[in-house]
Amino acid sequence: MIITTENFLNMFTMLQFLFLGFLFAWDMERREYFWIRVVLSSLISIGLSFLFYSMDLGNEVVSGSLNYLLIYLFGILSLAACYNTHFSSIAFAATVAYTVRHMIYLFWQLIMYVIYWFDSSMSPSDSVNWVQALIAICCALVAIPGVAYLYKRVKIFPDIVLPSAGLITVCLLSLFIDNVLNMFVITAKLADQDKYLLFIFNAVNTMSCFMVLLMLFDLVSQGSLRKEMAFIKQMNYEEKKQYELSKENINIINIKCHDLRHQIRNLKESGQVVSKEQLQSIEDAIRIYDTRVKTGNESLDVVLQEKSLLCKKNNIVFNCIIDGQSLDFMDESDIYSLFGNIVDNAIDSVMKLENKDERVITLKIKKTAGGVFAYEENKYAGKIVFKNGLPQTDKDDVMYHGYGLKSVMMTTKKYKGTMKINTEKNFFVISIYIPTEER
């Protein structure tokens, strides 16, 4: 085996790839003894990369392509050894890292080709010198903002599960562009007058890598959106079943409470030996459940009565000024979902307020010219972070929280309405307008 400077450069290539790979996978679920795994897997991969470059399969393109393929595979194995997540997530982070590293290298190579035009004594294929090292450092510094941007984009997808066919296709395309095409370029034996073709080939390769990144993120975005839509649909289906159950239960409770109040009144009038204090205590207790709400819309009555009980339980003042008949054009399950999610979000918010006197929720629904206007207001504590126009959940379980307002937006759009959220002066205000002129 012949050891050259290229063997050490191959180790440096693996080190760069691993650094970017671990950076993009940073927020994924880690395995036990994470740092020990990082050190051991990295040392093994870097050590093996030293040997990869000495492979000689009789063809420079084949040998070089196999070398970089092994770097890619061992990089994935290193990440898989350290992170306890779906393989698609590992492959995504690794492919992004590998493509970004290759783009930085191509950018460096482009600059070296330009230098070669003006000084034929220098070439990107020459042994390492101080000019190449300095340009490499400059390229790395220039790439920092782009890497930081991609890191933020990767963080958007905490649990990536791509369609296997799409993942394999894009990864193979990335490997072909990053490795095989580049090996053809750097091993091309062109005449001096055709050296500008190297620049053109390199520029095309760089743009191809850029397109691979666009395809990767677009594929993941679509997969994430499909997963989110499926979850919201399932949530709406469960809400529909919950509405039917709540409607039945609240009717039963109201009937029972109504009967009990009549029985208590009869006891008072009959003169039986039961203290008025005891009767009053019983009546006060059941009054909590006899919170019959009459808005003019049965579906809205159900959701408001259910949420009123929850507010009373948590000592939250729930103020309502509502014209329920203005919502008659909406499906029952949509009314339950829309206003149930709005009030649930408000309850979660005010429960975080230390001052219990500030735990007040105000909901207004009224008919306006050409449509219906709904308004909800409550105070909140802390800071609200928005993404795509919606507040982000501050709960640890992002998989099962944060979809309430997304569902509200979807229901609003279903009826061609508009939704606006304002968070000035620590008041959370959601305003919804749904047109009714065309109905």
KOLTOR-814647 format. One record per residue (C-alpha): residue in three letters; chain; x, y, z. Coordinates in pm, 1 decimal. Example, Ala and Ser with C-alpha at 12.3 -4.5 7.8 and 13.67 -1.06 7.14 Angstrom:
REM residues 2
 residuo cadena        X        Y        Z
     ALA      A   1230.0   -450.0    780.0
     SER      A   1367.0   -106.0    714.0
REM end
This chain:
REM residues 439
 residuo cadena        X        Y        Z
     MET      A      0.0      0.0      0.0
     ILE      A    139.4    338.4   -103.2
     ILE      A     88.4    617.1    151.6
     THR      A     70.0    970.5     11.1
     THR      A    -53.6   1311.4    121.2
     GLU      A   -390.4   1221.0    -31.6
     ASN      A   -443.8    956.9    238.3
     PHE      A   -428.8   1227.9    505.0
     LEU      A   -650.3   1457.6    297.3
     ASN      A   -901.6   1172.5    276.5
     MET      A   -904.4   1159.6    656.0
     PHE      A   -968.8   1533.3    659.5
     THR      A  -1258.1   1482.9    415.7
     MET      A  -1414.3   1227.0    649.1
     LEU      A  -1363.4   1461.3    946.3
     GLN      A  -1542.1   1744.0    762.0
     PHE      A  -1828.7   1514.5    666.6
     LEU      A  -1869.8   1386.9   1022.7
     PHE      A  -1861.5   1738.9   1165.6
     LEU      A  -2142.8   1852.5    935.3
     GLY      A  -2331.5   1525.5    981.1
     PHE      A  -2335.4   1554.1   1360.5
     LEU      A  -2424.8   1922.7   1330.5
     PHE      A  -2732.6   1859.8   1115.7
     ALA      A  -2834.8   1559.9   1331.9
     TRP      A  -2769.5   1747.0   1656.9
     ASP      A  -3131.6   1772.9   1775.3
     MET      A  -3224.1   1412.5   1700.3
     GLU      A  -3279.1   1159.3   1976.9
     ARG      A  -2944.5   1039.5   2109.7
     ARG      A  -2841.8    693.0   2218.0
     GLU      A  -2702.9    608.7   2560.2
     TYR      A  -2335.2    700.4   2610.8
     PHE      A  -2365.1    944.5   2321.5
     TRP      A  -2024.4   1112.1   2348.4
     ILE      A  -1839.4    782.5   2383.6
     ARG      A  -2015.6    660.8   2071.1
     VAL      A  -1926.7    983.2   1886.9
     VAL      A  -1557.6    951.0   1968.6
     LEU      A  -1530.4    577.8   1891.4
     SER      A  -1735.0    583.6   1568.4
     SER      A  -1549.6    892.1   1444.1
     LEU      A  -1207.2    744.8   1514.8
     ILE      A  -1298.1    422.3   1335.6
     SER      A  -1441.3    605.7   1032.0
     ILE      A  -1149.4    848.2   1009.2
     GLY      A   -900.3    565.5   1047.8
     LEU      A  -1063.6    360.3    774.2
     SER      A  -1079.8    660.8    542.4
     PHE      A   -699.4    672.3    558.4
     LEU      A   -694.1    326.3    397.8
     PHE      A   -973.2    388.2    146.4
     TYR      A   -763.6    617.0    -68.8
     SER      A   -500.8    346.8   -126.4
     MET      A   -751.5    126.0   -311.4
     ASP      A   -646.6     67.2   -670.8
     LEU      A   -911.6    -95.7   -891.0
     GLY      A   -725.2    -21.5  -1213.9
     ASN      A   -942.7    278.0  -1301.5
     GLU      A   -904.7    618.7  -1141.4
     VAL      A  -1271.5    709.4  -1172.4
     VAL      A  -1392.1    376.9  -1026.9
     SER      A  -1137.9    382.4   -741.5
     GLY      A  -1213.3    743.7   -653.5
     SER      A  -1589.4    696.1   -668.2
     LEU      A  -1571.4    386.9   -445.9
     ASN      A  -1354.1    578.6   -198.6
     TYR      A  -1610.9    855.4   -156.7
     LEU      A  -1897.7    606.4   -149.8
     LEU      A  -1732.0    432.1    146.2
     ILE      A  -1681.9    768.0    318.9
     TYR      A  -2053.6    834.9    278.2
     LEU      A  -2157.4    488.9    404.0
     PHE      A  -1928.2    494.6    706.8
     GLY      A  -2048.6    845.6    786.2
     ILE      A  -2408.1    717.4    794.0
     LEU      A  -2303.2    424.7   1013.5
     SER      A  -2132.9    665.6   1254.2
     LEU      A  -2449.3    873.1   1284.3
     ALA      A  -2665.2    561.5   1320.9
     ALA      A  -2440.1    441.5   1604.3
     CYS      A  -2498.6    766.7   1794.3
     TYR      A  -2863.0    855.8   1726.3
     ASN      A  -3171.3    653.0   1812.0
     THR      A  -3398.9    770.0   1532.4
     HIS      A  -3549.8    653.6   1207.0
     PHE      A  -3299.2    564.0    935.0
     SER      A  -3461.0    821.4    705.2
     SER      A  -3363.3   1095.6    949.4
     ILE      A  -3003.9    970.2    955.3
     ALA      A  -2989.0    943.9    576.1
     PHE      A  -3134.6   1292.4    537.3
     ALA      A  -2880.7   1454.7    772.6
     ALA      A  -2592.6   1259.3    618.6
     THR      A  -2688.5   1340.6    260.0
     VAL      A  -2728.4   1710.7    337.6
     ALA      A  -2392.6   1712.3    517.7
     TYR      A  -2216.8   1524.9    238.2
     THR      A  -2361.4   1747.8    -35.0
     VAL      A  -2278.5   2068.6    153.6
     ARG      A  -1920.3   1954.4    212.4
     HIS      A  -1888.6   1868.4   -155.0
     MET      A  -2026.1   2207.8   -260.1
     ILE      A  -1765.0   2383.5    -44.1
     TYR      A  -1497.1   2169.4   -210.0
     LEU      A  -1632.2   2250.5   -557.5
     PHE      A  -1632.0   2621.2   -475.4
     TRP      A  -1267.0   2592.8   -371.0
     GLN      A  -1194.1   2400.4   -691.6
     LEU      A  -1361.9   2669.7   -903.6
     ILE      A  -1137.2   2934.7   -752.3
     MET      A   -831.3   2718.9   -819.2
     TYR      A   -932.0   2681.4  -1184.5
     VAL      A   -957.1   3060.7  -1214.4
     ILE      A   -612.2   3095.8  -1061.3
     TYR      A   -481.6   2834.6  -1303.1
     TRP      A   -606.3   3043.6  -1594.3
     PHE      A   -377.4   3327.0  -1486.1
     ASP      A    -90.0   3115.3  -1358.1
     SER      A    -41.6   2788.2  -1541.7
     SER      A    225.1   2685.8  -1290.5
     MET      A    -52.8   2622.1  -1035.4
     SER      A   -330.7   2366.0  -1057.2
     PRO      A   -596.6   2223.2   -827.1
     SER      A   -430.8   1885.3   -870.8
     ASP      A    -94.7   2007.7   -739.8
     SER      A     33.0   1902.2   -400.4
     VAL      A   -101.3   2103.3   -109.3
     ASN      A     51.6   2449.0    -82.0
     TRP      A    -14.2   2759.7    123.5
     VAL      A   -232.1   2919.9   -147.9
     GLN      A   -465.3   2620.4   -160.5
     ALA      A   -481.5   2605.4    219.5
     LEU      A   -559.1   2976.7    248.1
     ILE      A   -834.2   2958.5    -14.6
     ALA      A   -977.7   2649.4    157.6
     ILE      A   -999.4   2840.9    488.2
     CYS      A  -1166.9   3136.0    313.4
     CYS      A  -1419.2   2901.7    146.3
     ALA      A  -1502.6   2746.1    482.2
     LEU      A  -1558.7   3088.4    640.0
     VAL      A  -1778.1   3202.6    351.1
     ALA      A  -1985.7   2882.6    386.9
     ILE      A  -2065.2   2940.2    757.6
     PRO      A  -2383.3   3150.6    700.3
     GLY      A  -2514.0   2894.3    451.6
     VAL      A  -2444.6   2605.0    689.1
     ALA      A  -2617.3   2795.6    972.6
     TYR      A  -2922.3   2852.7    751.1
     LEU      A  -2941.8   2484.7    657.0
     TYR      A  -2905.7   2386.6   1023.5
     LYS      A  -3213.3   2597.1   1105.5
     ARG      A  -3400.3   2435.5    816.3
     VAL      A  -3309.9   2084.4    936.8
     LYS      A  -3435.6   2170.4   1288.8
     ILE      A  -3782.6   2225.6   1143.8
     PHE      A  -3811.4   1849.7   1087.6
     PRO      A  -3745.3   1681.8   1427.6
     ASP      A  -3881.8   1347.2   1313.3
     ILE      A  -3815.4   1288.0    944.0
     VAL      A  -3971.6    982.0    788.2
     LEU      A  -3940.3    999.6    412.3
     PRO      A  -4097.2    763.4    161.2
     SER      A  -3826.7    500.9    111.1
     ALA      A  -3838.3    519.8   -270.0
     GLY      A  -3800.1    895.7   -268.3
     LEU      A  -3520.3    883.5    -13.9
     ILE      A  -3323.9    620.7   -203.2
     THR      A  -3368.8    803.0   -535.6
     VAL      A  -3249.7   1138.1   -404.6
     CYS      A  -2959.2    987.2   -210.0
     LEU      A  -2840.7    790.5   -512.1
     LEU      A  -2873.1   1098.4   -729.4
     SER      A  -2670.8   1294.1   -475.2
     LEU      A  -2399.1   1028.9   -464.2
     PHE      A  -2380.3   1013.8   -843.9
     ILE      A  -2347.4   1390.1   -874.3
     ASP      A  -2111.8   1430.9   -579.0
     ASN      A  -1883.1   1142.8   -667.5
     VAL      A  -1893.8    996.9  -1016.5
     LEU      A  -1939.9   1318.9  -1213.5
     ASN      A  -1677.4   1495.0  -1006.8
     MET      A  -1428.2   1211.6  -1057.5
     PHE      A  -1476.8   1241.5  -1433.7
     VAL      A  -1403.7   1612.8  -1408.6
     ILE      A  -1091.1   1600.3  -1192.6
     THR      A   -941.9   1307.7  -1386.6
     ALA      A  -1016.8   1450.9  -1729.7
     LYS      A   -707.3   1483.4  -1948.0
     LEU      A   -788.2   1793.0  -2148.5
     ALA      A   -560.0   1989.3  -2376.1
     ASP      A   -438.5   2326.6  -2250.1
     GLN      A   -675.3   2513.7  -2481.7
     ASP      A   -971.3   2320.3  -2336.0
     LYS      A   -898.9   2388.1  -1969.6
     TYR      A  -1197.7   2623.3  -1948.3
     LEU      A  -1419.0   2313.6  -1984.4
     LEU      A  -1311.5   2208.9  -1634.6
     PHE      A  -1458.1   2530.2  -1502.5
     ILE      A  -1784.4   2468.1  -1688.5
     PHE      A  -1807.9   2106.1  -1569.2
     ASN      A  -1736.4   2215.3  -1214.1
     ALA      A  -1997.4   2491.9  -1225.7
     VAL      A  -2258.0   2246.0  -1354.6
     ASN      A  -2165.8   2001.8  -1078.7
     THR      A  -2206.1   2276.4   -818.5
     MET      A  -2550.8   2369.0   -949.7
     SER      A  -2649.1   2001.3   -952.7
     CYS      A  -2556.6   1972.7   -584.3
     PHE      A  -2764.6   2281.6   -513.0
     MET      A  -3060.6   2119.9   -690.6
     VAL      A  -3013.8   1803.8   -484.6
     LEU      A  -3045.9   2009.3   -164.9
     LEU      A  -3362.7   2173.9   -297.3
     MET      A  -3507.2   1832.7   -383.3
     LEU      A  -3418.2   1690.5    -42.8
     PHE      A  -3579.9   1971.5    154.1
     ASP      A  -3882.0   1979.2    -73.8
     LEU      A  -3928.2   1603.9    -32.4
     VAL      A  -3903.2   1629.6    345.8
     SER      A  -4136.4   1931.3    353.6
     GLN      A  -4399.2   1743.2    156.1
     GLY      A  -4360.2   1434.8    376.1
     SER      A  -4389.2   1644.4    690.7
     LEU      A  -4694.0   1826.5    552.5
     ARG      A  -4866.9   1498.9    459.5
     LYS      A  -4798.0   1362.2    805.5
     GLU      A  -4930.5   1681.2    965.4
     MET      A  -5244.1   1682.3    750.9
     ALA      A  -5312.0   1318.7    834.8
     PHE      A  -5277.2   1394.9   1205.1
     ILE      A  -5511.2   1695.2   1185.4
     LYS      A  -5769.4   1490.2    992.7
     GLN      A  -5749.8   1219.3   1257.3
     MET      A  -5782.9   1485.4   1526.6
     ASN      A  -6090.3   1630.0   1355.6
     TYR      A  -6239.9   1280.4   1330.9
     GLU      A  -6183.1   1228.2   1703.2
     GLU      A  -6332.2   1572.1   1774.4
     LYS      A  -6641.3   1476.0   1578.8
     LYS      A  -6685.4   1163.1   1789.9
     GLN      A  -6616.5   1366.9   2104.5
     TYR      A  -6882.2   1617.6   2001.2
     GLU      A  -7147.9   1347.6   1973.6
     LEU      A  -7045.4   1206.5   2311.9
     SER      A  -7033.7   1550.3   2478.4
     LYS      A  -7371.8   1640.7   2334.2
     GLU      A  -7529.1   1327.5   2477.2
     ASN      A  -7356.9   1356.9   2815.7
     ILE      A  -7442.3   1723.1   2865.1
     ASN      A  -7806.6   1661.2   2778.9
     ILE      A  -7816.4   1380.1   3036.7
     ILE      A  -7648.4   1601.3   3299.6
     ASN      A  -7888.7   1889.1   3237.1
     ILE      A  -8190.9   1659.8   3258.4
     LYS      A  -8067.7   1503.4   3583.4
     CYS      A  -7982.3   1841.7   3733.2
     HIS      A  -8319.9   1979.3   3636.0
     ASP      A  -8493.0   1683.8   3802.7
     LEU      A  -8281.2   1719.8   4117.6
     ARG      A  -8362.7   2085.9   4150.6
     HIS      A  -8733.6   2004.9   4136.5
     GLN      A  -8687.7   1734.1   4400.8
     ILE      A  -8500.1   1976.2   4626.2
     ARG      A  -8772.9   2237.2   4582.7
     ASN      A  -9033.7   1974.7   4677.5
     LEU      A  -8832.7   1883.9   4986.6
     LYS      A  -8822.1   2248.4   5092.4
     GLU      A  -9198.9   2286.4   5045.9
     SER      A  -9289.5   1953.4   5214.5
     GLY      A  -9131.5   2054.5   5543.6
     GLN      A  -8930.2   1735.0   5586.2
     VAL      A  -8645.4   1745.6   5838.3
     VAL      A  -8364.7   1860.2   5613.4
     SER      A  -8183.3   2181.4   5702.9
     LYS      A  -8204.8   2467.3   5460.8
     GLU      A  -7823.7   2493.2   5475.3
     GLN      A  -7787.9   2133.1   5358.0
     LEU      A  -8036.6   2183.0   5078.6
     GLN      A  -7866.6   2503.5   4972.6
     SER      A  -7528.1   2329.1   4971.4
     ILE      A  -7661.6   2052.1   4748.0
     GLU      A  -7827.1   2301.5   4515.7
     ASP      A  -7507.6   2508.0   4485.5
     ALA      A  -7310.7   2193.3   4406.0
     ILE      A  -7534.2   2082.8   4122.0
     ARG      A  -7564.9   2439.1   3988.8
     ILE      A  -7207.6   2402.2   3868.4
     TYR      A  -7323.9   2128.8   3630.7
     ASP      A  -7650.0   2295.5   3536.9
     THR      A  -7474.3   2551.8   3321.1
     ARG      A  -7715.4   2545.5   3033.1
     VAL      A  -7594.9   2771.2   2753.2
     LYS      A  -7842.9   2905.7   2498.7
     THR      A  -7681.8   3073.1   2200.8
     GLY      A  -7928.5   2978.4   1931.2
     ASN      A  -7701.3   2708.1   1793.0
     GLU      A  -7711.2   2361.2   1949.2
     SER      A  -7357.3   2265.6   1846.3
     LEU      A  -7215.4   2584.8   1992.3
     ASP      A  -7420.5   2530.3   2309.0
     VAL      A  -7253.5   2192.7   2356.7
     VAL      A  -6896.9   2316.8   2318.1
     LEU      A  -6951.4   2628.5   2532.5
     GLN      A  -7124.6   2434.2   2806.7
     GLU      A  -6842.2   2180.4   2809.3
     LYS      A  -6575.2   2452.5   2821.8
     SER      A  -6771.8   2648.4   3083.8
     LEU      A  -6755.9   2349.7   3316.7
     LEU      A  -6380.1   2328.1   3259.6
     CYS      A  -6339.8   2699.5   3329.9
     LYS      A  -6541.3   2680.8   3652.1
     LYS      A  -6333.2   2387.4   3767.1
     ASN      A  -6015.6   2593.3   3718.1
     ASN      A  -6159.0   2923.8   3847.6
     ILE      A  -6142.8   3088.8   3505.9
     VAL      A  -6389.1   3363.4   3417.3
     PHE      A  -6544.1   3281.9   3080.4
     ASN      A  -6732.3   3574.8   2924.3
     CYS      A  -6945.5   3509.6   2616.3
     ILE      A  -7134.7   3749.0   2391.0
     ILE      A  -7264.1   3523.0   2117.2
     ASP      A  -7510.3   3511.4   1832.1
     GLY      A  -7517.2   3137.9   1769.8
     GLN      A  -7768.1   3154.8   1486.7
     SER      A  -7510.5   3331.7   1272.0
     LEU      A  -7322.9   2999.0   1252.1
     ASP      A  -7612.5   2788.7   1123.9
     PHE      A  -7445.1   2752.3    782.4
     MET      A  -7151.8   2556.3    936.6
     ASP      A  -7136.8   2180.3    997.2
     GLU      A  -7190.8   2080.0   1359.8
     SER      A  -6852.4   1907.3   1388.2
     ASP      A  -6675.4   2211.3   1239.6
     ILE      A  -6834.2   2441.4   1498.3
     TYR      A  -6728.2   2206.6   1777.4
     SER      A  -6373.7   2179.6   1638.5
     LEU      A  -6329.6   2550.3   1563.6
     PHE      A  -6445.4   2697.7   1892.2
     GLY      A  -6339.3   2401.6   2103.3
     ASN      A  -5979.6   2446.6   1988.9
     ILE      A  -5993.7   2824.6   2034.7
     VAL      A  -6117.6   2796.9   2393.5
     ASP      A  -5884.6   2506.8   2476.3
     ASN      A  -5591.0   2715.2   2358.4
     ALA      A  -5711.9   3006.7   2574.4
     ILE      A  -5753.4   2783.9   2881.8
     ASP      A  -5400.4   2645.3   2841.9
     SER      A  -5272.2   3001.4   2813.4
     VAL      A  -5445.9   3159.1   3115.4
     MET      A  -5363.3   2862.9   3338.0
     LYS      A  -4998.7   2973.9   3318.3
     LEU      A  -5083.0   3315.3   3469.3
     GLU      A  -4968.2   3351.1   3830.0
     ASN      A  -5228.8   3617.1   3907.0
     LYS      A  -5554.8   3423.0   3919.8
     ASP      A  -5758.7   3742.8   3880.8
     GLU      A  -5619.4   3770.7   3526.9
     ARG      A  -5756.1   3432.4   3424.1
     VAL      A  -6030.5   3569.7   3204.1
     ILE      A  -6140.6   3449.7   2859.4
     THR      A  -6365.9   3659.3   2639.7
     LEU      A  -6539.5   3511.2   2336.1
     LYS      A  -6758.7   3711.9   2100.3
     ILE      A  -6944.0   3588.0   1792.5
     LYS      A  -7164.7   3824.2   1595.2
     LYS      A  -7315.0   3864.5   1253.4
     THR      A  -7166.6   4143.5   1046.1
     ALA      A  -7223.1   4283.5    698.8
     GLY      A  -7159.2   3997.4    461.8
     GLY      A  -7035.2   3747.0    717.7
     VAL      A  -6967.7   3632.0   1072.7
     PHE      A  -6701.7   3777.9   1301.4
     ALA      A  -6554.6   3574.3   1591.2
     TYR      A  -6319.9   3724.4   1848.8
     GLU      A  -6138.3   3563.1   2140.8
     GLU      A  -5912.4   3745.0   2388.5
     ASN      A  -5707.4   3637.7   2690.3
     LYS      A  -5392.2   3741.1   2870.3
     TYR      A  -5081.2   3525.6   2846.5
     ALA      A  -4745.5   3492.2   3020.5
     GLY      A  -4401.5   3456.1   2865.7
     LYS      A  -4306.5   3496.8   2502.3
     ILE      A  -4490.5   3360.7   2200.4
     VAL      A  -4280.2   3243.0   1905.9
     PHE      A  -4449.2   3240.5   1566.6
     LYS      A  -4379.7   3017.0   1270.0
     ASN      A  -4569.8   3047.1    942.5
     GLY      A  -4811.8   3285.6   1112.9
     LEU      A  -4901.1   3048.5   1398.8
     PRO      A  -4773.4   3032.6   1758.1
     GLN      A  -4549.2   2737.4   1834.5
     THR      A  -4632.1   2502.1   2120.5
     ASP      A  -4420.2   2530.9   2433.1
     LYS      A  -4502.5   2173.9   2535.8
     ASP      A  -4237.2   1904.0   2521.5
     ASP      A  -4449.1   1665.0   2318.2
     VAL      A  -4457.8   1851.0   1986.2
     MET      A  -4599.8   1542.2   1813.7
     TYR      A  -4934.3   1572.3   1995.1
     HIS      A  -4954.6   1943.9   2070.5
     GLY      A  -4950.1   2258.9   1861.8
     TYR      A  -5213.5   2137.6   1614.1
     GLY      A  -5512.3   2314.9   1770.1
     LEU      A  -5461.8   2649.1   1598.4
     LYS      A  -5361.0   2473.5   1276.9
     SER      A  -5697.2   2300.0   1287.8
     VAL      A  -5864.5   2637.5   1351.3
     MET      A  -5691.7   2781.4   1045.5
     MET      A  -5790.3   2483.0    830.3
     THR      A  -6155.5   2509.0    936.0
     THR      A  -6153.0   2884.1    870.4
     LYS      A  -6007.2   2833.0    523.0
     LYS      A  -6263.3   2559.9    454.4
     TYR      A  -6531.9   2831.4    473.1
     LYS      A  -6312.3   3078.3    278.4
     GLY      A  -6257.3   3284.1    590.4
     THR      A  -5956.6   3472.9    725.6
     MET      A  -5781.2   3446.5   1060.8
     LYS      A  -5557.8   3700.7   1233.2
     ILE      A  -5361.1   3666.3   1557.5
     ASN      A  -5237.1   3961.7   1762.9
     THR      A  -5017.9   3935.6   2074.3
     GLU      A  -4960.6   4299.0   2172.4
     LYS      A  -4942.2   4405.5   2540.3
     ASN      A  -4950.4   4042.3   2658.3
     PHE      A  -5299.5   3988.5   2522.3
     PHE      A  -5356.4   3699.3   2284.9
     VAL      A  -5627.6   3798.2   2040.0
     ILE      A  -5756.8   3577.4   1760.9
     SER      A  -5998.0   3729.2   1509.1
     ILE      A  -6185.5   3525.9   1248.3
     TYR      A  -6405.2   3650.1    968.7
     ILE      A  -6611.5   3407.9    758.8
     PRO      A  -6807.3   3546.0    463.9
     THR      A  -7167.1   3435.6    418.9
     GLU      A  -7289.4   3645.9    125.8
     GLU      A  -7230.3   3363.7   -126.0
     ARG      A  -7409.7   3101.4     82.4
REM end
